[in-house]
Amino acid sequence: MWKYTEKVMDHFLNPRNVGEIEDADAVAEVGNITCGDALKIYLKLDAEGKIAEAKFKTFGCASAIASSSALTELVKGKTLEEASKITNKDIVALLGELPEEKMHCSVMGMEALQAAISDYKKKHGENYNIVESDDDHEGRIVCKCFGVTDTKIRKVALENNLHTVAQVTDYTKAGGACGRCLDEIQEILDGIWREQAGAQSASGEGSSKADEFAKLTVVQKVIKVNEVIEKEIRPALERDGGSIELADIEGNIVKVRLKGRCAACHNAGLTLRKLVEAKLREFVSENLTVQEA
Amino acid sequence: MGEEEKVIYFDNNATTAVAPEVFEAMTPFLTKLYGNPSSIHHFGGQVMAHVETARERLAALLGAAPTEVIFTSCGTESDNAAIRSAMLTCPQRDKLVISKVEHPAVLNLAKDLERRGYRVSMIPVDGKGKLDMERARELIDNQTAVVSVMWANNETGNIYPIHELADLAHRNGALFHTDAVQAVGKVPMNLAESQIDFLSLSGHKLHAPKGVGALYVRRGVRFRPFVIGGHQESNRRAGTENVASVVGLGKAAELARLNIEKENIQVRAMRDKLEQGILKTIPEVRVNGDAEHRLPNTANISFEYIEGESILMLLDMFGICASSGSACTTGSLEPSHVLRAMGIPYTAAHGAIRFSLSRYNTMDEVDFVLEKLPPVIARLREISPYWNQK
């Protein structure tokens, strides 16, 4: 059961501005039926260039319908330039609150609005001077299931101060299906916040072992990690009838396969943390994380 | 929502009401008869007799011997205990075969075992959710330690050919487990004459309380306990007995055994009326599942071009409780793995609603739902961008 505010329920049960505008000045559709939600928005401007009418049709859950309704209320009376500054946070603010897992509904609202403004610009030529912001057409697709680009992930993460992959999934859906892009999302997040931190403090202390490791080529990294596995880790596991094998290294993530008795052991997770990760951090780099491949 | 408000409960595959007779049978063990059945004194020891009566009643429903029944805390624990035991007692075999439409209790356990080095193969299903038996015959081999296929599916109500699968498993020297959480109490069973080695069930799906389940382990099948500790349940499941709930499960099993035929006829009539009524009054709907081999209480219906959570929330305004295979209801972003395995198009999967009935429902309630549902669907389709385009 979702905890929806009264405002969300009100906009869901009595959605404002449902419908279509036949002679709309701008139309945009985002999302699709495969993804589970979609929003089509229509805008009509008055003589002064302000949004006189906004209508929508939405396929989706209660919060998607409420977000769409809230969006149409927000844009009315604004110029396109003013409207282009509306973000998903404004939609959430009008609704009071949305469950974290439903934040992508508010992001969908923002995207639809931006796409509609782009549509207006395309139709009305260059004399309309606002920033192009159809993010989905730029950048590289990271999440193939929901078609989310790195540009969108960066933008939404910065805008909403997102630090975990789970948050990114809540806000953009990226990584919410097959999960193959989760590592990549983590890397994007690491990148953003490293840049941010770097911008704030020009020179950190840095740990020499970690820096050294970062400079190695992939093959050198594999050799280094394997050395430690052979010397420090495998003997301990073999005493318990288990074994280990290096599967991959991506950045600071070391992926291993536990074998033999270790593979069936209930404490495999603990072994990874307490033994494998601890040893690799001690002998290779403090920044390493160990995962099961 | 206040407790006094009208509730039309069509979500009995999620959980069921505790039967009044069950509640009554349980109360002494929550009040004056609080002793520990393992105690040496009479005050505690007398309780053991009631636990054993419950075991006999449940065994009678299953067509099993009482010694073959182990009480657990839930269906998921039973699934874990059975499958883990099977893998541990057959160390020379490293393969687990399940279906693609298993409950997460089995599906996620299988994924976990896979991460630990076991091999997992999944039997696919067709558009109606029927198992691909030809593929099953290929997948079940002499490396298979255990085959685990549910007796009935929680979402579609589909009933699976588990006797055939059990036979297939045995001919390859593998064990057979079935998650029968949705089937027990609805499908007549006689385990003594079956080849099933393990069967999991859950109390709260058959009008007993939550927090109690059971595992059937065929006599002679090697078993390694999942919960380790004391000697309870003949050393097969440690932990002080959940006496009141066990007694409740025993009573619920007795009620199910006595009423199963009558109930199935009565519940099926309601379900069929609901389903036919929906098909007649609402356009662009489809029934998901295998109409010929299906639990009598379950109807899974897709309302195309709209999304399930919205439907459920509008029904909730009338006190109507149902479930959805839609992504949005669970916070997951994809529609149910069962509907996806069946290849149901996304236009229909997102708008799939499961109605699941019980003996406590009435024809009046079916009429009420048939009255309230069409305007709800029409209203959401009015908002949907896909409805007009169609």
Interface residues (C-beta under 8 A of the other chain):
Chain A: W2 F12 L13 P15 V18 E29 I33 T34 C35 G36 D37 A38 L39 K40 K57 T58 F59 G60 C61 A62 A64 I65 P99 E101 K102 C145 F146 T169 K173 G176 A177 R257 L258 K259 A263 A264 C265 A268 E292
Chain B: M87 L88 R115 R116 G117 Y118 Y305 I306 E307 G308 E309 S310 M313 L314 M317 S326 A327 C328 T329 G331 S332 L333 E334 P335 Y346 T347 H350 E382 I383 S384 P385 Y386
